[in-house]
Amino acid sequence: MSTNSIGHVQLEFMTTGTVRIRPSMRSQPLSKIGLFRRIRSFLDREWTDPIPVGVFLIRHPEGLFLMDTGQSPRCNDAGYLPRGAFLSGLLTQFTIEHHDGILEQLHKRGIKATDLKAVILSHLHNDHAGGLEDLVVEAPDLPIYVSREHWKAFGEHPFFASIEGATPNHWPKNFSPMVFDFQDRPLGPWKQSFPVTEDGRIAIVDTSGHVPGHVSVVIYGNDGPEQAQVTYLLSGDATYALDLLDKEQPDGINDDPMRAFQTLQTINKFARETDVVVLPSHDTNTPRLLDERVVYKPSGRK
């Protein structure tokens, strides 16, 4: 667990267990043909070291927000995965205990799901939306934000979503999230964004590529003795780690590597224009980056 206060906003990183993946899933040199990248991942016989399955709890004057819900503690149970996800076990190995589940972690902090203002989903892969089922049982009216592009790709096509690494069989019954469209509100290099809070200090930006309609969250605040501005980018799976972002090297398990590459370029442009702490969901360094407020600086790419 890592926590930092940014003005009146408090940001906390929690891990719902760990996962090992094939190194070729983590990143590959850029190529235009997504199918070849996927084949390399399926043929890879090595495993990474365990990496965190991260969730962010954001305390804002308007309420408590979650970015993503992490993995389900039941993910390794027989029959948990949908039929279309038969290949998932070849690519991922999750380690998660009951107490690692997002609901249990919130309860440990004295928070009920009904206390949450909303959940912002970067995307619907099972390690980012696996906790939805438990949260919605406790809070049936919990608002859940999903981008329109992602909902059209995954939410409206459950079988395709299951092949792609989601678990639609464990989405809440009659799942009907708050599907949003980006607004003409520029944020850094992004021409559009979606403000989650009235003051605009929590906003969503498009970081597609890993999957269609993947989003990241930008948080603005004031901190330190001189109340200097601090900016955070919660990047989800837009990149698995800062070294890969710096190389502008997309992950290896998407079908649109050029769009993923363009997203990395946009994030780096943002980082050149703004002092920003970039926090990937699966980077082992994320707790330290948050604790120390380490500003990310791209190494010279234009």
N, C-alpha and C positions, 0 to 999 in steps of 0.2 A: 504494500500500500504506500502511495505517495500522495502528499497533499500540498497545495500551495494556495495562498490567498492572493487574489488580484483585485485590489480595491474592495468592492463589496461582493465580489464573486470568488467563490472557493472552488478549486478544481482538485479532484482526487482520482487517482488511477488505481483500479482494482484488477486483479487477474482471476479469471474463472478457469483455473487450471493451466496446463501447458499443452503444447502440441509439438510433435516432430513432423517435419515434412521433407519431401525430396528436395535436395539442393537445387535441382533444375526448376522446381516450382517457385522457389524464392526469387530467382532472377536468371535471365539469360541475356546474352548480347542481342541487340535489336535486330529483328528480322521481320519482314512484312507478312509472312505466312504463319498465321496463328496455329494451324494444324500441326506443322512441323514442331513448334514449340511444345505443344501438348504431347506429341509422341515422345519427345525427349524426356519429358517429365514422367511418363508412364514407364519408360525403359530404364530410368534412373534407379539403381539398386541401393544407393546410399541414403542416409538419414541425416538431417541437421541435428544439432543439440536441441534440447527442449527450448521453445520460445513461448513467451506469455500469450495468453488469450485475453486481451485487454478490454476493459470497459471504463468509461469515464463518468464520474458523478460530478455534476456541476450545480453548485449552490449559488443561486442568483436571487436578488430581491423579489423577483416575481415568482420564485419557487424552485423546486428541485427538478433537474433534468438529467436524463441518462443519455449518453451517446453509446448505442449498442447495448446488448444484453448478455453477450458472452455465450459460452457453450452450456448445454444442459448436462447436469450430473448423470443423466440416464443415457448419454450418447453412446456408451459402449455396451448397453444392454442388447441382448438378442432381439431382433425385430424392430429396433428403434428406427433404423434408416429406411427410407422408402425404397420401393423396388428399383427405381431408376438410379439409385445411388450405390449400386453394387461395386463400383470401382473406387469408391471413396477410401475404403480400407487399404487400398494399394498406395495411397498418396498421403494419408495422415494417420497419426497415432496420438490420440488424446489421453492425457492423464488428468482426471478431475474427480474429486471426492464430493460427497453430498454438501459439505460445508463450504465448498467453493462456488456453489450455485449463486446466481445474482440475488435471488430472493433471500437466501440465508445470509448473504453478506449485508444486504440492506437491513435485515432484522437485527443483526449484530450491532449496527450503528443506530438502532432505535428508529428506523425508518420503515414504514409500511409502503406497499406499492401504491396505496391510495394517497400517500403523501406526495407522490410524484406529479409534477406539472405536465410532463410529456416525456416520451422516448423519441430520440432521433436515430433512425437506423441508417448507417452508412450503406448497407445493402443486406440482403436476406440470406447470405451464406450461413450455414448452421452454427458456425463459431461466432457469429455476430448477432444472430436472432434466436439462438437456442433457448434463451431464458424467457422469451415472450410468453410461452405457454403458461409458466408458473406465475408470471407477473399479472397476466390478464385474469387468471383464476381469482386472484386476490383483489384486482382492480379492473372489473369488466369494462369500465368507461375510460380507461387510460388512453389518452391521445398518443398515437404512434405515427410519426412522420416518415413517409417514404416518397422519394421523388417520382414524378409521373413516368419518366422514361424507364426507371427501374421496375415500377409496378406493371407497366405494359409488357416488359420483357419477362419478368419472373412471376408477378402476382397473377397475371391473367393466363399464365401457361405453367401450371403446377408441375406437369411431367417434365417439361424442359428445365424448370427450376431444380427439380430433384437430380437430374443428370448433372447440372451445373454446381451441385454442392449445397443446395438448400434442403430443408426438411418440411415441405408443405403439409405433410401428414401430422405435424406437430404445431402448425400455426394455430392461433386461437380459432375456435369454431366461428364460422361466418365472418372470417377475418376481413375487416373493412377499415384499413388505416386512413390517416389523413394524407391523401395524395396531393402533393403541392407542385405548383409551377413556379419557376424562378421569375423574379420581378426585375424590371429595368432599374435596378439599384446597383451601380458599379461598386465593386469592392476590390481594391488593388487592380490586378490585371484581368479580373473577371468582369465582364460587362454586365452580368446579372448575378443576383444573389437572392436569398430568401431569409428575411429577418425572423427569428424565432421569438425574440422579446421586443417589447415596445421601444426600449431604448437602443435596439440594434446591436447590443454588445454580444449577443449570441446570434450568429448568422450562418447559413448553410451555403456552400458553393459547390459547383459541379466539378467532380474529379473522376469522370468516367474513364473507362479503359480496362480496369480490373474486371469489371462487369458493366453493362450498360446502365447509366444512371447512378453510378456510385457517387456518393457525396462525402464531403469533409465539413468540419465545423470550425469556424473562426470565432475566437473569443477575445474581446477587447477589455482591458481594465487599466487601472492605475495602481501603482505599487511603489514601495520604498519610501524613504524619508522625504523625498521631493515629489512623491506621487507621479513618478515617471510612467509613461504608457508602457504596458506589457501586452504583447499580442501572442496568442497561442493558435496553432493550427493542429487540430485533431484530424490526422490524415487517414484514419481507417486503414484500408488495404491499398490505397493509392501507391504506397511504397511499403515494403516490409522493414526497411531500416534506412538510416540517414546515409550510410555509405553508398547504398544503391541509388538513393535520390541524387546524391552528388554526381554519380556516374550517369544519371538519367537512363538507368537500366530497368526496363519494366519486368514485372513478374513473368513467370514462364507458363502460366496456366490460363491465360486469357485468349480470346479469339480476335482481339482488336489491338495488337501491340502498338500500332502507330498512334492510336488515340491515347493509349496508356503513356506512350512516350511524350506526346503533346501535353498531357496532364502534368508530367514531371517537369517539363519545361516551364509550364505556367507557375507551378509551385516555386521553382527556383527563381523565376522572375519576381514573384511576390517577395521572396526572401532577400533578393537584392535591393528591393525598394523599401522594405519594412524590416525592422528588427523583430524577428518572429521565432518563437520556440516551437519547433515542429515535433509532434509527438505521435509516432506510428503506433498502431495497436499491438504489433507483434515484435517490437524492437526490445531486446533485453536491456537496452540502455534507457528506455523511456522513464523508469522511476528516477534515475539520476538526472536526466535532462529536466524533468519537472522539478525535482528538489532544488537543483542548482540554477534553474531558469537559464539554461544554456541556449543562447541565441544561435540559430543555424545560419551558417554562411556558405553558400556554394563556392566551390574552388575554381573560380575563373571562367566558367562557361558563360557565353553570351547568348 
